[in-house]
Amino acid sequence: MKNKLITGMIIIVLGILVALIPKAIFPVCANQIELMNGKTIFMKCHWTAMTELMIGILIIVNGILLIGFKKHETCIALSIMLFLLGLAALLIPTEIIGMCETPTMACRVGTEPALIVVSVITMILGIGNIFFQSNYIRSERIYKERSVIK
């Protein structure tokens, strides 16, 4: 139980980091691009920040649910979801939406590397928790089979 609480708290912290990195910790570019027709639009990194905020909130909810649920099968499903959310948090700034093109922009120098590190840690934690919960279920079944045989 203590292990599940610690894991859930770490997941919540990772979710907070994913949500806050692009807006508060390593803010993305605040500039807007002016088009030829005079209209202004946000840069790609702005939309990446908005998406990462939502992914971060979902990771926080995942951590809360992981703490609350007792069945190990449910925790495996939540861990699979955590891995997928970490993968989404990784792919949004690198492949799907992206960041600004200039390598010296704030979003490229600070935000992108920080999101990559936090996303990879989230994915590793999701995979590790899948294996931990699976091993617990397996050992629980072996214990029940041995007690029936005696």
Secondary structure, 3 states (H helix, E strand, C coil): CHHHHHHHHHHHHHHHHHHHHHHHHCCCCCCEEECCCCCEEECHHHHHHHHHHHHHHHHHHHHHHHHHCCCHHHHHHHHHHHHHHHHHHHHHHHHHCCCCCCCCCHHHHHHHHHHHHHHHHHHHHHHHHHHHHHHHHHHHHHHHHHHHHC
